[in-house]
Amino acid sequence: MLSKIIAVLLLIGLGWVGSSEAFAETVQPSKGGITSKVPEPDPSYAKWSRLAFHEAGKVYTLLDYKYMGRSKVASGVMQQQFRFWVKKNGTEFPLIVSIRYDPVTEKVFTILMEPETYRGTLRIL
């Protein structure tokens, strides 16, 4: 039970942070030498990052992650990929999460989660 609570808290924390870019602030000069802080916008993959965290967190304890990039898989199908370091049954291993979706409607077609050693035909960016 405690490990599930920790996993949920980690998921919530990582969902909020997602990326250091998402919450970075820039100081911009203004009139009179006064500076103001302007938050930078979420990276283009923030929505997909949150979805990947949510889905992987249902099955695994999430330890770390890295955004791997976006690619066109086929006509009308884009893919966002993430590499997670996860733990399940006391074993830690890398997990590739690939989200395939329609780039116009953003409708999700598939969410593939495969341990990196078993990636088979999964296209890695």
C-alpha positions as CSV (number, residue, x, y, z in Angstrom):
1,M,0.0,0.0,0.0
2,L,2.8,2.4,0.9
3,S,4.5,1.8,-2.5
4,K,1.3,2.7,-4.3
5,I,1.0,5.9,-2.3
6,I,4.6,6.8,-3.1
7,A,4.0,6.0,-6.8
8,V,0.9,8.2,-6.9
9,L,2.8,11.1,-5.2
10,L,5.7,10.6,-7.6
11,L,3.3,10.6,-10.6
12,I,1.6,13.8,-9.3
13,G,4.9,15.5,-8.7
14,L,6.3,14.5,-12.1
15,G,3.1,15.4,-13.8
16,W,3.4,18.9,-12.4
17,V,7.0,19.3,-13.2
18,G,7.1,17.2,-16.4
19,S,10.0,19.1,-17.7
20,S,12.2,21.8,-16.3
21,E,11.3,23.8,-19.4
22,A,7.6,23.8,-18.4
23,F,8.2,25.8,-15.3
24,A,11.3,27.8,-16.1
25,E,10.9,31.5,-15.7
26,T,12.6,34.2,-17.7
27,V,13.5,37.6,-16.3
28,Q,12.7,40.3,-18.8
29,P,13.7,44.0,-18.4
30,S,10.9,46.5,-18.3
31,K,10.7,50.3,-18.0
32,G,12.5,51.9,-15.1
33,G,14.9,49.0,-14.7
34,I,12.2,46.9,-13.0
35,T,12.2,43.2,-14.0
36,S,9.3,40.9,-14.2
37,K,9.2,37.1,-14.3
38,V,7.3,35.6,-17.3
39,P,6.7,31.8,-17.2
40,E,7.7,30.0,-20.4
41,P,5.0,27.9,-22.1
42,D,4.8,24.2,-21.7
43,P,6.9,22.3,-24.3
44,S,4.9,20.9,-27.2
45,Y,5.1,17.4,-25.7
46,A,3.8,18.3,-22.2
47,K,0.3,16.9,-22.9
48,W,1.8,13.6,-24.2
49,S,4.3,13.5,-21.3
50,R,1.4,13.7,-18.7
51,L,-0.4,10.9,-20.6
52,A,2.7,8.7,-20.7
53,F,3.2,9.2,-16.9
54,H,-0.4,8.4,-16.2
55,E,-0.4,5.2,-18.2
56,A,3.0,3.9,-17.1
57,G,2.2,4.8,-13.5
58,K,-0.8,2.4,-13.5
59,V,1.6,-0.6,-14.0
60,Y,5.0,0.5,-12.8
61,T,6.7,2.5,-10.1
62,L,8.2,5.4,-12.0
63,L,11.8,6.4,-11.1
64,D,12.9,8.7,-13.9
65,Y,12.1,9.6,-17.5
66,K,13.5,11.2,-20.6
67,Y,11.7,12.6,-23.6
68,M,13.0,10.9,-26.7
69,G,11.2,12.9,-29.4
70,R,8.5,13.0,-32.0
71,S,8.3,11.2,-35.4
72,K,5.9,10.6,-38.2
73,V,5.0,6.9,-38.3
74,A,2.6,7.0,-41.3
75,S,0.3,9.4,-43.1
76,G,-1.9,10.9,-40.4
77,V,0.0,9.2,-37.5
78,M,2.5,10.9,-35.3
79,Q,4.4,9.3,-32.4
80,Q,5.8,10.7,-29.2
81,Q,8.3,8.6,-27.3
82,F,9.5,8.5,-23.7
83,R,12.1,6.3,-21.9
84,F,11.2,5.7,-18.3
85,W,13.3,4.0,-15.6
86,V,10.7,1.9,-13.8
87,K,10.5,-0.7,-11.0
88,K,8.2,-3.7,-10.8
89,N,8.4,-6.6,-8.4
90,G,11.8,-5.3,-7.1
91,T,13.4,-5.1,-10.5
92,E,14.4,-1.9,-12.1
93,F,14.6,-1.6,-15.9
94,P,14.1,0.9,-18.8
95,L,10.6,1.1,-20.4
96,I,9.8,2.7,-23.7
97,V,6.4,4.4,-23.9
98,S,5.2,5.3,-27.4
99,I,2.0,7.3,-28.0
100,R,0.6,7.2,-31.5
101,Y,-2.0,9.8,-32.4
102,D,-3.7,11.8,-35.1
103,P,-1.8,15.1,-35.3
104,V,-4.9,17.1,-36.4
105,T,-7.5,15.8,-33.9
106,E,-4.9,14.6,-31.3
107,K,-7.0,11.4,-31.0
108,V,-4.8,8.7,-29.5
109,F,-4.6,5.5,-31.5
110,T,-2.3,3.4,-29.3
111,I,-0.1,3.6,-26.2
112,L,2.7,1.1,-26.4
113,M,4.7,0.2,-23.2
114,E,7.5,-2.2,-23.7
115,P,10.6,-2.9,-21.7
116,E,13.6,-1.7,-23.8
117,T,15.1,-5.2,-24.0
118,Y,11.8,-6.5,-25.6
119,R,11.2,-3.7,-28.0
120,G,11.1,-5.9,-31.1
121,T,9.8,-3.9,-34.0
122,L,9.0,-0.8,-32.0
123,R,10.6,2.1,-33.8
124,I,13.0,4.0,-31.4
125,L,13.7,7.6,-32.3
